[in-house]
Amino acid sequence: MFALRGMTVSFSIFLIMYSALSAGVICVWRRFWRYSQPRQPRRYADRLFALRLSPAVIATGVTLVFAVPSFLLLEPRSGNEPVGMAAWLLGGCGVAVLLIGIWKAAAALRRASRAVARWSAESTALDSQPAASNFIDSRISVSVLRNSAEAPPLTAAGILRPSVWLSGAARFVLTEQELQTALRHELVHVHRRDNLRKLLLRLLPFPGMAELEEAWREASEMAADDAAVSGASEALDLAAALIKLSRLTPLQPAAELTTALVHSPAKSVNARVERLIAWTERQHVPRNKGSLLYTLCAGLAVIATLAVTYGELLVKVHAATEWLVR
């Protein structure tokens, strides 16, 4: 009974924190970030992804760092304290959120695996692309494979063993320079682990987050565009590849856990083409190395504060959980 009561309290705390923070993220996104223009798509995409994951990360941290220890250390094991209906309901909903997330992630993985299996049926390996080596870690092995014309023209698939798939139609319509630039775009997605990020989003369901997730996907595409080109001529090559491949209509839609070069609505593709045509050196903004130092200092400050006040916080959290289970 003690373990069951502890699990109920833990999942209840997680659900309350996750729901409240997710609702706050939706409000912040719609009020402040929805209409903002991503001047630095890579940083913008990273911030959107962090914003989307923050409710689950914070809720999990509060549950594991405060709720579970306070219950284990301060709750009497010999007591036979009844648990209220509200706590049972909240705990059950918390478990349901976890199970729904696992089910959605597993379903997305299954659909992606089936799509790759279909592509593999008639695939042939292409020559490796040396121009992509500057954009990907040398420890990551990526195969470039050719699939049928029914599949998306150019897409990256896989999480543990990523691969890039190129249709025969795409190979026919693209020039060598356009193909090299388009492949670098997909390799940037592999390097940034965007398919893994999509899987994490499926693990964390919450109604109302679809618009934020779509904005993250569009910003990720723009970030990959910027990382794939190093000059105006390459930007024009990628713009030409986008235009050509957008005219190819695959019979099989892209799987959820893949990153196709052309997968978004025409409006988004047009915006990407316009950015590439107007490409300037100022779009390649160097990464701010000081941001890592600021994050480290903030993290150390939070840890130091928790170390000083941890005991008192556990008592307050336990008092809150006692009120919850009644």
C-alpha positions as CSV (number, residue, x, y, z in Angstrom):
1,M,0.0,0.0,0.0
2,F,2.9,2.4,0.8
3,A,4.4,1.9,-2.7
4,L,1.0,2.3,-4.4
5,R,0.4,5.5,-2.5
6,G,3.8,6.8,-3.4
7,M,3.3,6.1,-7.1
8,T,-0.2,7.8,-7.0
9,V,1.3,10.9,-5.4
10,S,4.2,11.0,-7.8
11,F,2.1,10.7,-10.9
12,S,-0.3,13.2,-9.5
13,I,2.4,15.8,-9.0
14,F,3.8,15.1,-12.5
15,L,0.4,15.5,-14.1
16,I,-0.3,18.8,-12.3
17,M,3.0,20.3,-13.1
18,Y,3.1,19.0,-16.7
19,S,-0.5,20.3,-17.4
20,A,0.1,23.7,-15.8
21,L,3.4,24.3,-17.5
22,S,2.2,23.1,-20.9
23,A,-0.8,25.5,-20.7
24,G,1.6,28.2,-19.8
25,V,3.9,27.4,-22.8
26,I,0.9,27.5,-25.1
27,C,-0.1,30.9,-23.8
28,V,3.5,32.3,-24.0
29,W,3.9,30.9,-27.6
30,R,0.6,32.3,-28.9
31,R,1.1,35.7,-27.3
32,F,4.8,36.4,-27.7
33,W,6.5,34.0,-30.2
34,R,3.8,33.1,-32.7
35,Y,4.4,36.0,-35.0
36,S,8.1,36.5,-34.4
37,Q,10.4,36.2,-37.4
38,P,13.4,33.8,-37.0
39,R,16.4,35.9,-37.9
40,Q,18.7,33.1,-36.7
41,P,16.7,29.9,-37.6
42,R,19.1,27.5,-35.8
43,R,18.9,29.4,-32.5
44,Y,15.2,29.9,-33.0
45,A,14.6,26.2,-33.7
46,D,16.6,25.2,-30.6
47,R,14.6,27.6,-28.4
48,L,11.3,26.4,-29.7
49,F,12.3,22.8,-29.1
50,A,13.5,23.6,-25.6
51,L,10.2,25.5,-24.9
52,R,8.2,22.5,-26.1
53,L,10.2,20.1,-23.9
54,S,10.4,22.3,-20.8
55,P,7.1,21.3,-19.2
56,A,8.0,17.6,-19.2
57,V,11.6,18.2,-18.1
58,I,10.6,20.5,-15.2
59,A,7.7,18.3,-14.2
60,T,9.9,15.2,-14.2
61,G,12.6,17.0,-12.3
62,V,10.2,18.2,-9.6
63,T,8.7,14.8,-9.2
64,L,12.0,12.9,-9.0
65,V,14.0,15.6,-7.0
66,F,11.2,16.7,-4.6
67,A,8.0,14.6,-4.6
68,V,9.5,11.1,-4.5
69,P,12.3,11.9,-1.8
70,S,9.8,13.8,0.4
71,F,7.4,10.9,0.3
72,L,10.1,8.3,1.0
73,L,11.8,10.2,3.8
74,L,8.8,11.9,5.6
75,E,5.9,9.6,5.0
76,P,5.4,7.0,7.8
77,R,5.5,3.5,6.3
78,S,3.4,2.0,9.1
79,G,0.5,4.3,8.6
80,N,-2.7,3.3,6.9
81,E,-3.7,6.7,5.6
82,P,-6.4,6.5,3.0
83,V,-6.0,8.1,-0.4
84,G,-8.6,10.5,-1.7
85,M,-10.5,10.0,-5.0
86,A,-8.9,13.1,-6.5
87,A,-5.4,11.7,-6.0
88,W,-6.4,8.4,-7.5
89,L,-7.9,10.2,-10.5
90,L,-4.9,12.4,-11.0
91,G,-2.5,9.5,-10.6
92,G,-4.4,7.5,-13.2
93,C,-4.4,10.4,-15.6
94,G,-0.7,10.8,-15.2
95,V,-0.1,7.1,-16.0
96,A,-2.5,7.5,-19.0
97,V,-0.4,10.4,-20.3
98,L,2.8,8.3,-20.1
99,L,1.1,5.3,-21.8
100,I,-0.3,7.5,-24.6
101,G,3.1,9.0,-25.2
102,I,4.7,5.6,-25.4
103,W,2.0,4.4,-27.8
104,K,2.3,7.4,-30.1
105,A,6.1,7.1,-30.2
106,A,5.9,3.3,-30.9
107,A,3.3,3.9,-33.7
108,A,5.5,6.6,-35.3
109,L,8.5,4.3,-35.2
110,R,6.5,1.5,-36.7
111,R,5.3,3.6,-39.6
112,A,8.8,4.9,-40.2
113,S,10.2,1.4,-40.2
114,R,7.6,0.2,-42.7
115,A,8.3,3.1,-45.0
116,V,12.0,2.4,-44.9
117,A,11.4,-1.3,-45.5
118,R,9.4,-0.3,-48.6
119,W,12.1,1.9,-49.9
120,S,14.8,-0.7,-49.2
121,A,13.0,-3.3,-51.4
122,E,14.3,-1.6,-54.6
123,S,17.2,0.5,-53.2
124,T,20.7,0.7,-54.5
125,A,23.7,2.4,-52.8
126,L,25.1,5.6,-54.3
127,D,28.6,6.9,-54.2
128,S,29.4,8.7,-51.0
129,Q,29.2,12.5,-51.1
130,P,32.5,14.0,-50.0
131,A,31.1,17.5,-49.9
132,A,29.0,16.5,-46.9
133,S,31.9,15.6,-44.6
134,N,32.2,19.1,-43.2
135,F,28.6,19.1,-41.9
136,I,28.6,15.8,-40.0
137,D,30.5,14.2,-37.2
138,S,33.1,11.7,-38.6
139,R,31.7,9.0,-36.2
140,I,28.3,9.1,-37.8
141,S,28.1,6.8,-40.8
142,V,25.4,7.8,-43.3
143,S,24.5,5.8,-46.4
144,V,23.0,7.5,-49.5
145,L,20.5,5.1,-51.1
146,R,18.3,5.3,-54.1
147,N,14.6,4.4,-53.8
148,S,11.7,4.2,-56.2
149,A,9.9,7.1,-57.8
150,E,6.9,6.5,-55.5
151,A,8.8,7.6,-52.4
152,P,9.6,11.2,-51.4
153,P,12.3,12.6,-53.7
154,L,14.9,13.3,-51.0
155,T,14.6,12.4,-47.3
156,A,16.7,11.4,-44.3
157,A,15.4,8.5,-42.2
158,G,16.5,6.5,-39.2
159,I,17.6,7.4,-35.6
160,L,20.3,5.0,-34.6
161,R,21.4,4.2,-38.1
162,P,20.4,7.2,-40.2
163,S,20.4,7.1,-44.0
164,V,19.5,9.4,-46.8
165,W,17.1,8.3,-49.6
166,L,17.1,9.7,-53.1
167,S,14.6,8.9,-55.7
168,G,15.5,8.3,-59.4
169,A,13.3,11.2,-60.4
170,A,15.1,13.6,-58.1
171,R,18.5,12.4,-59.4
172,F,17.4,13.0,-62.9
173,V,16.0,16.5,-62.5
174,L,18.8,17.9,-60.2
175,T,22.2,19.1,-61.5
176,E,25.3,17.8,-59.7
177,Q,25.7,21.1,-57.7
178,E,22.0,21.1,-56.8
179,L,22.2,17.5,-55.6
180,Q,25.3,18.1,-53.5
181,T,23.7,21.0,-51.8
182,A,20.4,19.2,-51.2
183,L,22.3,16.2,-49.7
184,R,24.2,18.5,-47.4
185,H,20.8,19.9,-46.2
186,E,19.6,16.3,-45.3
187,L,23.0,15.6,-43.6
188,V,22.5,18.6,-41.4
189,H,19.2,17.1,-40.2
190,V,21.1,13.9,-39.4
191,H,23.8,15.8,-37.5
192,R,21.1,17.7,-35.5
193,R,19.3,14.5,-34.7
194,D,16.0,16.0,-35.9
195,N,14.3,12.6,-36.3
196,L,15.2,11.8,-32.6
197,R,13.7,15.2,-31.6
198,K,10.5,14.3,-33.5
199,L,10.3,11.0,-31.6
200,L,10.7,12.9,-28.3
201,L,7.8,15.1,-29.2
202,R,5.6,12.1,-29.8
203,L,6.5,10.9,-26.3
204,L,5.1,14.1,-24.8
205,P,1.5,14.5,-26.0
206,F,-0.5,17.6,-25.0
207,P,-3.4,19.2,-26.8
208,G,-2.7,22.6,-28.4
209,M,1.0,22.0,-29.1
210,A,0.6,21.2,-32.8
211,E,1.2,24.8,-33.9
212,L,4.3,25.2,-31.9
213,E,5.7,21.9,-33.2
214,E,5.0,22.9,-36.8
215,A,6.8,26.2,-36.2
216,W,9.8,24.2,-34.9
217,R,9.8,22.0,-38.0
218,E,9.8,25.0,-40.3
219,A,12.6,26.7,-38.3
220,S,14.6,23.4,-38.5
221,E,14.3,23.4,-42.2
222,M,15.5,27.0,-42.5
223,A,18.4,26.2,-40.1
224,A,19.4,23.2,-42.3
225,D,19.1,25.5,-45.4
226,D,21.6,28.0,-43.8
227,A,24.0,25.3,-42.7
228,A,24.0,23.6,-46.1
229,V,25.2,26.6,-48.1
230,S,28.3,28.7,-47.7
231,G,27.8,31.2,-50.5
232,A,25.2,32.8,-52.8
233,S,25.8,30.3,-55.6
234,E,25.1,27.3,-53.3
235,A,22.0,29.1,-51.9
236,L,20.7,29.4,-55.5
237,D,21.4,25.8,-56.1
238,L,19.4,24.8,-53.0
239,A,16.6,27.1,-54.0
240,A,16.5,25.5,-57.5
241,A,16.5,22.0,-55.9
242,L,13.5,23.0,-53.7
243,I,11.6,24.3,-56.7
244,K,12.3,21.2,-58.8
245,L,11.6,18.7,-56.1
246,S,8.4,20.5,-55.0
247,R,7.0,19.7,-58.5
248,L,7.6,16.0,-58.0
249,T,4.6,14.4,-56.3
250,P,5.5,11.1,-54.6
251,L,2.8,8.4,-54.4
252,Q,3.9,7.6,-50.9
253,P,3.9,10.4,-48.3
254,A,6.9,11.0,-46.1
255,A,6.8,9.1,-42.8
256,E,6.4,11.0,-39.6
257,L,9.9,10.3,-38.2
258,T,11.7,11.4,-41.4
259,T,13.0,14.8,-42.7
260,A,12.2,15.3,-46.3
261,L,13.7,18.2,-48.2
262,V,10.2,19.2,-49.4
263,H,7.5,18.2,-47.0
264,S,5.9,21.4,-45.7
265,P,3.1,23.4,-47.3
266,A,3.7,25.5,-50.4
267,K,3.7,28.7,-48.3
268,S,6.7,27.5,-46.2
269,V,8.6,26.2,-49.2
270,N,8.1,29.6,-50.9
271,A,9.4,31.4,-47.8
272,R,12.5,29.1,-47.8
273,V,13.1,29.8,-51.5
274,E,12.8,33.5,-51.0
275,R,15.3,33.4,-48.1
276,L,17.8,31.5,-50.2
277,I,17.5,33.8,-53.2
278,A,18.1,36.7,-50.9
279,W,21.0,34.9,-49.1
280,T,23.7,37.0,-47.6
281,E,26.8,36.4,-45.5
282,R,25.0,37.9,-42.5
283,Q,22.7,34.8,-42.4
284,H,25.7,32.8,-41.2
285,V,25.8,34.1,-37.7
286,P,28.5,32.4,-35.6
287,R,27.3,30.6,-32.5
288,N,27.4,32.6,-29.4
289,K,30.0,30.7,-27.2
290,G,29.1,32.9,-24.2
291,S,25.6,31.4,-24.0
292,L,27.0,28.1,-22.8
293,L,28.9,29.9,-20.0
294,Y,25.7,31.7,-19.0
295,T,23.8,28.5,-18.9
296,L,26.5,26.8,-16.8
297,C,26.6,29.6,-14.3
298,A,22.8,29.7,-14.0
299,G,22.7,25.9,-13.5
300,L,25.4,26.1,-10.8
301,A,23.5,28.9,-9.0
302,V,20.3,26.8,-9.0
303,I,22.1,23.8,-7.7
304,A,23.7,25.9,-4.9
305,T,20.3,27.3,-3.9
306,L,18.8,23.9,-3.8
307,A,21.6,22.5,-1.7
308,V,21.0,25.2,0.9
309,T,17.2,25.0,1.0
310,Y,16.6,21.4,0.0
311,G,15.5,20.1,3.5
312,E,13.0,22.9,4.0
313,L,11.7,22.4,0.5
314,L,11.1,18.7,1.1
315,V,9.0,19.5,4.2
316,K,6.9,21.9,2.2
317,V,6.4,19.5,-0.7
318,H,5.4,16.7,1.7
319,A,2.8,19.0,3.3
320,A,1.4,19.7,-0.2
321,T,1.2,16.0,-1.0
322,E,-0.5,15.3,2.3
323,W,-3.2,17.9,1.3
324,L,-3.4,16.2,-2.1
325,V,-4.1,12.7,-1.0
326,R,-6.8,13.7,1.4
